[in-house]
Amino acid sequence: MPPPPRPTRRGLAFDLALALFLALTGGRYATIAQNPGHPDRHSLLLLLVPLVPLPLVLRRRHPLAVLWVVLPAALLVRHESEDIAYAAGVAVIVAAYSAAAYGRRATALLLSLPAATAALVVLFAAAKLPHFPNGVMAVLVLVPVFAVAYELRMWRRRVDEGRERLSALERGQLAALERAVELERARIARELHDVVTHNVSMMTIQAGAARKILDTAPDKAREAMAAVESGGRAAMTELRHVMGLLTIDSESTDDPAAEADLSPQPGLGRLEALVHGVRQAGLPVELTVRGERRPVPPGVELAAYRVVQEALTNTVKHASRADAAVTVEYAPDRLLVEVTDTGGRPTGAAATGNGRGLLGLRERLAVYGGTLHTGPRPRGGYRVKALFPLESS
């Protein structure tokens, strides 16, 4: 049997009051039963009468032990008077009910039932019952007590199980909510990484080139600075879009200017602009599109765009004086995005890489069932290849 719930302060106070009431009642009967002519006669047993129900104070914590303490004590004082026997019988009934309601050991409880029944038969032997035998009266009293106690116990068990199921459901919902928050944070972190890394890398290269040729070729330096300005604006636009994901629920969108900042996410249609910006940074890039263009889910388009963006950013950072090629191939059942470079002299930024960009790409592609393959090429250089499954049209 499952353990009963811990007794409350109200329950303990009730048990104390019940035990004291029965003890006072038994003490009153003991006083009446004492023979005035022989004050020492049965004095020891009469002193025991008020003590019989006192163990009921612990009936919730130690129900079986209380029953087996009350039983012999009640049988010991039964001969003093009929009233004392009846009072002791009431204590046995309460102890038997407590054992059925709060006892933990089913086997011990089943063994206690016949003992309690037999004790009540003895205690009620002198009862004046015109229609029932004395022994039957004990059974008629004790069996309903055990039945009510058992039903009460089962009801409490069902209530506890219901509460446990509700608590488990609430814990599951809370865990799912926390998991969703973690996934959303990871997605936003990947967006910030992709936006900041690419645009800042392009701006750094353009600014460095402008500084080197500022005195010798001011016109080209101005073009490079214009490219830095353009890249900075593009970065701010995408950053406002990503940050808008965090504030769109908490801030009002009644302002038309705020709505204008929430431009659509980049997709395959913006690869030309992306490649053009990389070319301005000094990296020769060739873009090739194969197959017939077809509608692609927005999430897949964004992921494909980020693959190209991350791969070209890594090439700019890690392989100076390299050439790069971007290939996008539309097939009936898949979309292929591949970025390769010819390798080059490692730049100072190569040592600062931590691999988070490629790890984020793998997680992003996994959402859409895609796969990412990265590694060096046999003839030198590096390859980033992404495959996205598509539904056949």
C-alpha positions as CSV (number, residue, x, y, z in Angstrom):
1,M,0.0,0.0,0.0
2,P,1.2,3.5,-0.6
3,P,2.2,5.5,2.4
4,P,-0.6,7.8,3.8
5,P,-0.2,11.5,3.6
6,R,1.6,13.3,6.4
7,P,-0.8,14.3,9.2
8,T,-1.8,17.9,9.3
9,R,-1.8,20.1,12.4
10,R,-5.6,20.1,12.4
11,G,-5.6,16.2,12.2
12,L,-3.1,15.9,15.1
13,A,-5.2,18.4,17.2
14,F,-8.3,16.3,16.5
15,D,-6.6,13.1,17.5
16,L,-5.3,14.7,20.8
17,A,-8.8,16.0,21.6
18,L,-10.4,12.6,20.8
19,A,-7.9,10.7,23.0
20,L,-8.4,13.1,25.9
21,F,-12.2,12.9,25.6
22,L,-12.1,9.1,25.6
23,A,-9.6,9.1,28.5
24,L,-11.8,11.5,30.6
25,T,-14.9,9.3,29.8
26,G,-13.0,6.2,30.9
27,G,-11.7,7.9,34.0
28,R,-15.3,8.9,35.0
29,Y,-16.5,5.3,34.7
30,A,-13.5,4.2,36.7
31,T,-14.3,6.6,39.5
32,I,-17.9,5.3,39.5
33,A,-16.8,1.7,39.5
34,Q,-14.5,2.1,42.5
35,N,-15.9,0.5,45.7
36,P,-16.1,3.1,48.5
37,G,-15.8,0.4,51.2
38,H,-12.6,-0.9,49.7
39,P,-10.7,2.0,48.1
40,D,-7.6,-0.1,47.3
41,R,-9.6,-2.8,45.5
42,H,-8.8,-2.9,41.8
43,S,-7.0,0.4,42.1
44,L,-4.2,-0.5,39.7
45,L,-6.6,-1.6,36.9
46,L,-8.8,1.4,37.5
47,L,-5.8,3.7,37.1
48,L,-5.2,2.0,33.8
49,V,-8.7,2.8,32.4
50,P,-8.0,6.4,31.4
51,L,-4.7,5.4,29.8
52,V,-6.3,2.9,27.3
53,P,-7.3,5.5,24.7
54,L,-4.3,7.8,25.0
55,P,-2.2,6.0,22.3
56,L,-4.9,7.2,19.8
57,V,-2.9,10.4,19.7
58,L,-0.5,8.6,17.3
59,R,-3.1,6.7,15.3
60,R,-2.2,8.5,12.0
61,R,1.5,8.0,12.3
62,H,1.7,4.5,13.8
63,P,-1.8,3.0,13.2
64,L,-1.0,-0.7,13.6
65,A,1.1,-0.2,16.6
66,V,-1.6,1.8,18.3
67,L,-4.2,-0.9,17.6
68,W,-2.0,-3.6,19.2
69,V,-1.4,-1.4,22.2
70,V,-5.0,-0.6,22.7
71,L,-6.3,-4.2,22.3
72,P,-4.6,-5.8,25.3
73,A,-5.2,-2.8,27.5
74,A,-8.9,-2.8,26.7
75,L,-9.2,-6.5,27.4
76,L,-7.3,-6.0,30.7
77,V,-9.8,-3.5,32.1
78,R,-13.0,-5.1,30.7
79,H,-14.0,-6.8,34.0
80,E,-14.2,-3.6,36.0
81,S,-17.6,-2.6,34.8
82,E,-19.9,-2.7,31.7
83,D,-19.4,1.0,31.1
84,I,-15.6,0.6,31.2
85,A,-15.9,-2.3,28.8
86,Y,-18.0,-0.2,26.4
87,A,-15.6,2.8,26.6
88,A,-12.6,0.4,25.9
89,G,-14.6,-1.0,23.0
90,V,-15.0,2.5,21.5
91,A,-11.2,3.0,21.7
92,V,-10.7,-0.4,19.9
93,I,-13.2,0.7,17.2
94,V,-11.3,3.9,16.6
95,A,-7.9,2.1,16.6
96,A,-9.3,-0.5,14.1
97,Y,-10.6,2.3,11.8
98,S,-7.2,4.1,12.0
99,A,-5.3,0.9,11.1
100,A,-7.5,0.3,8.1
101,A,-7.3,4.0,7.0
102,Y,-3.6,4.7,7.6
103,G,-1.9,1.3,7.9
104,R,0.9,0.6,5.3
105,R,1.2,-3.1,5.6
106,A,-1.7,-5.0,4.0
107,T,-0.7,-8.4,5.5
108,A,-0.5,-7.1,9.1
109,L,-3.8,-5.3,8.6
110,L,-5.5,-8.5,7.5
111,L,-4.2,-10.3,10.6
112,S,-5.3,-7.5,12.8
113,L,-9.0,-7.6,11.6
114,P,-9.8,-11.0,13.3
115,A,-8.0,-9.9,16.5
116,A,-10.0,-6.7,16.7
117,T,-13.2,-8.5,16.0
118,A,-12.5,-11.1,18.7
119,A,-11.7,-8.3,21.2
120,L,-14.9,-6.5,20.5
121,V,-16.9,-9.7,20.9
122,V,-15.3,-10.0,24.4
123,L,-15.8,-6.4,25.3
124,F,-19.5,-6.3,24.2
125,A,-20.2,-9.7,25.8
126,A,-22.4,-8.1,28.5
127,A,-24.3,-5.8,26.1
128,K,-28.1,-5.9,26.4
129,L,-29.1,-6.5,22.8
130,P,-32.6,-8.1,22.4
131,H,-32.4,-8.9,18.7
132,F,-28.7,-9.8,17.9
133,P,-26.3,-12.2,19.6
134,N,-23.5,-10.3,21.4
135,G,-20.8,-11.7,19.1
136,V,-22.7,-10.6,16.0
137,M,-22.9,-7.1,17.3
138,A,-19.2,-6.8,17.4
139,V,-18.9,-7.9,13.7
140,L,-21.7,-5.6,12.7
141,V,-19.9,-2.7,14.2
142,L,-16.3,-3.5,13.1
143,V,-16.9,-4.6,9.5
144,P,-18.6,-1.2,8.4
145,V,-15.8,0.6,10.2
146,F,-13.2,-1.3,8.2
147,A,-15.2,-0.8,5.0
148,V,-15.5,2.9,5.5
149,A,-11.9,3.3,6.4
150,Y,-10.8,1.3,3.3
151,E,-13.0,3.4,0.9
152,L,-11.7,6.6,2.5
153,R,-8.2,5.3,1.9
154,M,-8.8,4.5,-1.7
155,W,-10.5,7.9,-2.3
156,R,-7.4,9.6,-0.9
157,R,-5.2,7.5,-3.1
158,R,-7.2,8.4,-6.2
159,V,-7.0,12.1,-5.2
160,D,-3.2,11.8,-4.7
161,E,-2.8,10.0,-8.1
162,G,-4.9,12.7,-9.8
163,R,-2.8,15.4,-8.2
164,E,0.4,13.6,-9.3
165,R,-0.8,13.3,-12.9
166,L,-1.7,17.0,-12.9
167,S,1.7,17.9,-11.5
168,A,3.4,15.7,-14.1
169,L,1.4,17.3,-16.9
170,E,2.3,20.8,-15.6
171,R,6.0,19.8,-15.3
172,G,5.8,18.5,-18.9
173,Q,4.3,21.7,-20.2
174,L,6.8,23.7,-18.4
175,A,9.7,21.6,-19.8
176,A,8.3,22.0,-23.3
177,L,8.0,25.7,-22.9
178,E,11.5,26.0,-21.6
179,R,12.7,23.9,-24.5
180,A,10.9,26.1,-27.0
181,V,12.5,29.2,-25.4
182,E,15.9,27.6,-25.7
183,L,15.3,26.7,-29.4
184,E,14.1,30.2,-30.1
185,R,17.1,31.7,-28.4
186,A,19.4,29.4,-30.4
187,R,17.7,30.4,-33.6
188,I,18.0,34.1,-32.9
189,A,21.7,33.6,-31.9
190,R,22.4,31.9,-35.2
191,E,20.7,34.8,-37.0
192,L,22.8,37.4,-35.2
193,H,25.9,35.4,-35.9
194,D,25.2,35.1,-39.6
195,V,24.3,38.8,-39.9
196,V,27.1,40.3,-37.9
197,T,29.9,38.0,-39.0
198,H,29.3,38.4,-42.7
199,N,28.7,42.2,-42.9
200,V,31.3,43.1,-40.4
201,S,33.9,41.0,-42.2
202,M,33.1,42.7,-45.5
203,M,33.3,46.1,-43.8
204,T,36.6,45.3,-42.2
205,I,38.2,44.2,-45.5
206,Q,36.9,47.3,-47.4
207,A,38.0,49.6,-44.7
208,G,41.5,48.0,-44.7
209,A,41.7,48.3,-48.4
210,A,40.6,52.0,-48.3
211,R,43.3,52.8,-45.7
212,K,46.1,51.3,-47.9
213,I,45.1,53.1,-51.0
214,L,43.9,56.4,-49.5
215,D,47.0,58.4,-50.5
216,T,47.7,56.7,-53.9
217,A,44.2,56.1,-55.2
218,P,41.7,58.3,-53.4
219,D,38.9,57.5,-55.9
220,K,39.1,53.8,-55.3
221,A,39.4,54.5,-51.6
222,R,36.2,56.5,-51.7
223,E,34.5,53.5,-53.5
224,A,35.7,51.2,-50.8
225,M,34.4,53.5,-48.1
226,A,31.1,53.7,-49.9
227,A,31.0,49.9,-49.8
228,V,31.7,50.0,-46.1
229,E,28.8,52.4,-45.7
230,S,26.5,50.1,-47.8
231,G,27.5,47.1,-45.8
232,G,26.9,48.9,-42.5
233,R,23.4,49.9,-43.6
234,A,22.7,46.3,-44.7
235,A,23.9,45.0,-41.4
236,M,21.7,47.5,-39.5
237,T,18.7,46.5,-41.6
238,E,19.1,42.8,-40.9
239,L,19.9,43.5,-37.2
240,R,16.7,45.5,-36.9
241,H,14.8,42.6,-38.4
242,V,16.3,40.1,-36.0
243,M,15.8,42.3,-33.0
244,G,12.2,42.9,-34.1
245,L,11.7,39.2,-33.5
246,L,12.3,39.9,-29.8
247,T,10.2,43.0,-29.5
248,I,7.3,42.5,-31.8
249,D,5.1,41.1,-29.0
250,S,6.0,43.7,-26.4
251,E,6.0,46.9,-28.5
252,S,3.2,48.5,-30.5
253,T,3.5,48.2,-34.3
254,D,1.2,51.1,-35.0
255,D,4.2,53.1,-36.2
256,P,4.5,52.8,-40.0
257,A,8.3,53.3,-39.8
258,A,8.6,50.4,-37.4
259,E,6.7,48.2,-39.8
260,A,8.9,49.3,-42.6
261,D,12.0,48.1,-40.8
262,L,10.6,44.5,-40.7
263,S,11.7,43.6,-44.2
264,P,11.4,40.0,-45.5
265,Q,14.1,37.5,-44.6
266,P,16.8,37.1,-47.3
267,G,16.4,34.2,-49.7
268,L,17.8,32.8,-52.9
269,G,16.6,35.8,-54.8
270,R,19.2,37.9,-53.0
271,L,22.2,35.8,-53.7
272,E,23.2,38.1,-56.6
273,A,23.4,41.1,-54.2
274,L,25.3,38.9,-51.7
275,V,27.8,37.8,-54.3
276,H,28.2,41.4,-55.6
277,G,29.0,42.6,-52.1
278,V,31.7,39.9,-51.7
279,R,33.2,40.9,-55.0
280,Q,33.5,44.4,-53.9
281,A,35.4,43.1,-50.9
282,G,38.0,41.8,-53.3
283,L,37.0,38.1,-53.6
284,P,36.2,36.9,-57.1
285,V,33.0,34.9,-56.9
286,E,31.1,33.1,-59.7
287,L,27.4,32.3,-59.2
288,T,25.9,29.5,-61.2
289,V,22.2,28.5,-61.0
290,R,21.2,25.1,-62.6
291,G,17.8,23.7,-63.2
292,E,14.5,25.4,-63.5
293,R,13.7,27.8,-60.6
294,R,10.8,26.7,-58.5
295,P,9.1,27.8,-55.3
296,V,11.0,26.8,-52.2
297,P,9.7,27.1,-48.6
298,P,10.8,30.3,-47.0
299,G,12.7,28.6,-44.2
300,V,14.7,26.5,-46.8
301,E,15.4,29.7,-48.8
302,L,16.7,31.4,-45.7
303,A,18.8,28.4,-44.7
304,A,20.3,28.2,-48.2
305,Y,21.1,31.9,-48.2
306,R,22.8,31.5,-44.8
307,V,24.9,28.6,-46.1
308,V,26.3,30.8,-48.9
309,Q,26.8,33.7,-46.6
310,E,28.7,31.8,-44.0
311,A,30.8,30.0,-46.6
312,L,31.8,33.2,-48.4
313,T,32.5,34.9,-45.1
314,N,34.9,32.1,-44.1
315,T,36.6,32.3,-47.4
316,V,37.1,36.0,-47.0
317,K,38.4,35.6,-43.5
318,H,40.6,32.5,-43.9
319,A,41.7,32.3,-47.5
320,S,43.2,35.5,-48.9
321,R,43.6,35.8,-52.7
322,A,41.3,32.8,-53.4
323,D,38.6,32.4,-56.0
324,A,35.2,31.2,-55.0
325,A,32.2,29.6,-56.8
326,V,28.6,29.3,-55.7
327,T,26.4,26.7,-57.3
328,V,22.6,26.4,-56.8
329,E,21.0,23.4,-58.4
330,Y,17.2,22.9,-58.5
331,A,16.2,19.2,-58.8
332,P,12.8,17.6,-58.6
333,D,13.3,16.2,-55.2
334,R,16.1,18.3,-53.7
335,L,17.9,21.6,-53.6
336,L,21.7,21.7,-53.8
337,V,23.8,24.6,-52.6
338,E,27.5,24.4,-52.9
339,V,30.3,26.9,-52.2
340,T,33.9,26.1,-53.1
341,D,37.1,28.1,-53.1
342,T,40.6,27.5,-54.5
343,G,42.4,28.1,-51.2
344,G,44.8,30.8,-50.5
345,R,47.1,32.4,-47.9
346,P,45.6,32.2,-44.4
347,T,44.7,35.6,-43.0
348,G,45.1,36.9,-39.4
349,A,41.4,36.2,-38.8
350,A,41.9,32.5,-39.4
351,A,43.1,31.9,-35.9
352,T,39.9,33.5,-34.4
353,G,37.5,31.0,-35.9
354,N,35.6,28.7,-33.4
355,G,33.4,26.7,-35.7
356,R,30.2,28.0,-34.3
357,G,29.0,29.2,-37.7
358,L,29.1,25.7,-39.3
359,L,27.6,24.2,-36.2
360,G,24.8,26.6,-36.4
361,L,24.3,25.8,-40.0
362,R,24.0,22.1,-39.3
363,E,21.4,22.7,-36.7
364,R,19.5,25.1,-39.0
365,L,19.5,22.5,-41.9
366,A,18.4,19.7,-39.5
367,V,15.2,21.5,-38.9
368,Y,14.3,21.0,-42.6
369,G,15.8,17.6,-43.0
370,G,18.8,18.9,-44.8
371,T,22.4,17.8,-44.5
372,L,25.7,19.8,-44.5
373,H,29.0,18.5,-45.7
374,T,32.2,20.5,-45.2
375,G,35.8,19.8,-45.8
376,P,38.9,20.4,-47.9
377,R,39.0,19.6,-51.6
378,P,41.4,17.1,-53.0
379,R,43.1,19.7,-55.2
380,G,43.2,22.4,-52.5
381,G,40.7,24.8,-51.2
382,Y,37.5,24.1,-49.3
383,R,33.9,22.9,-50.0
384,V,30.7,23.6,-48.2
385,K,27.8,21.5,-49.6
386,A,24.2,21.6,-48.4
387,L,21.3,19.4,-49.5
388,F,17.7,20.1,-48.8
389,P,14.9,17.5,-49.6
390,L,12.0,19.0,-51.5
391,E,8.6,17.6,-52.4
392,S,8.3,16.5,-56.0
393,S,6.2,18.9,-58.0
